Amino acid sequence: MKVAVIGASGYVGAELINLLSAHDKISLEYLLVSEHSSSADMTFSQLHPRYLGVCDLPLVCFSQPWFDEKVPELDAVFFATPHEFSADWAQAFVEQGVKVFDLSGGFRLKNSEDYPTFYGFEHKNLLALAQAKYGLAEWQQEDIANTRLVAVPGCYPTASLLSLKPITANNYHLENSLIVVNGISGVSGAGRKASLATSFYEVSLTPYNILQHRHQPEISQEANAAVIFNPHLAPYKRGLLATVTLQIKAGITTKQINDAFLSAYQDKPLVRLTGAWPKIDNVANTPFADVHWQVDEEKQVVVVSCAIDNLLKGAASQAVQCANISLGLPSEYSLLHNVTLGKC
């Protein structure tokens, strides 16, 4: 698979390029940045010196002439771009037979009327929106394999949905009851651009965008249940933790909940069902999602926590999972090479 990455200068783009460079079934052909980017004409390793010798391709400005000349060479493109860019350009690639893996929010919500409210722009590419499929790798392999446009989930929704779906997919949750997701993410989730709001000297643990965060409708849509989402910003670099609290139907047992999680993830090597509450330190810089839960049958309540790396499982490594599925490979293919695991 010959691919390009558009949005190569940001944190997610860098992580993605690192993973693609190590993939023996994918050939990384072009790295693109915006037309007026200050990174243009640098090499990738000049911008991100930690990747010197890993990837030294030049950063090229995206433009219509570049598209017209180079798109026939490509099998797939990864967008690590602003939402509006992918919304505008995805269909053009699809029409040229290029598969799109979109890491922005440009196609995550199915209802076009939600975009002005949650993303601040009117979605005009309704044909592409109708064709796009959500790409939660552990749950939607058939959709991912059979579409030209994959909407790679957001970081908060990934952790939240991995926690929720074993329960909601089995209809074990009490319908119309309150489902609350509390999420905490490090500052890298805000992107690479300097901002006072995400400066380490300024950041303190704080909630933000309560009852209006753009990931709330995404979680509700894919869980098929109304969710209240409470995001928090924390003063650390990377990693994300979501804790979900929900009521279950009368008579649902601990064994049924346990079996639901085991059935969902026992053959999914990147989701680890841990024997204790997950820690961000255990997943940072890895493609894993660590999940743990506890059931109170008397109160009919389940609490589930999931920890992920927001830049990897919450973005770049999940995009690679989607590409693997498209290639007919196991979704975890190539993603465990750089993870040191003990062997028994």
Stockholm file with secondary structure:
# STOCKHOLM 1.0

chainA/1-344         MKVAVIGASGYVGAELINLLSAHDKISLEYLLVSEHSSSADMTFSQLHPRYLGVCDLPLVCFSQPWFDEKVPELDAVFFATPHEFSADWAQAFVEQGVKVFDLSGGFRLKNSEDYPTFYGFEHKNLLALAQAKYGLAEWQQEDIANTRLVAVPGCYPTASLLSLKPITANNYHLENSLIVVNGISGVSGAGRKASLATSFYEVSLTPYNILQHRHQPEISQEANAAVIFNPHLAPYKRGLLATVTLQIKAGITTKQINDAFLSAYQDKPLVRLTGAWPKIDNVANTPFADVHWQVDEEKQVVVVSCAIDNLLKGAASQAVQCANISLGLPSEYSLLHNVTLGKC
#=GR chainA/1-344 SS CEEEEESTTSHHHHHHHHHHHTCTTCEEEEEEECTTCTTTTSBHHHHSGGGTTTCCCBEEECCHHHHHHHGGGCSEEEECSCHHHHHHHHHHHHHTTCEEEECSSTTTCSCGGGHHHHTSSCCCCHHHHHHCEECCTTTCHHHHHTCSEEECCCHHHHHHHHHHHHHHTTTCBCTTCCCEEEEEECGGGGCSSCCGGGCTTTCCSEECSTTTCTHHHHHHHHHTSCCEEEEEECSSSSCEEEEEEEEBCTTCCHHHHHHHHHHHHTTCTTEEECSSCCCGGGTTTSSCEEEEEEEETTTTEEEEEEEECTTIIIIIHHHHHHHHHHTTSCTTTTTTTTCCCCCC
#=GC SS_cons         CEEEEESTTSHHHHHHHHHHHTCTTCEEEEEEECTTCTTTTSBHHHHSGGGTTTCCCBEEECCHHHHHHHGGGCSEEEECSCHHHHHHHHHHHHHTTCEEEECSSTTTCSCGGGHHHHTSSCCCCHHHHHHCEECCTTTCHHHHHTCSEEECCCHHHHHHHHHHHHHHTTTCBCTTCCCEEEEEECGGGGCSSCCGGGCTTTCCSEECSTTTCTHHHHHHHHHTSCCEEEEEECSSSSCEEEEEEEEBCTTCCHHHHHHHHHHHHTTCTTEEECSSCCCGGGTTTSSCEEEEEEEETTTTEEEEEEEECTTIIIIIHHHHHHHHHHTTSCTTTTTTTTCCCCCC
//
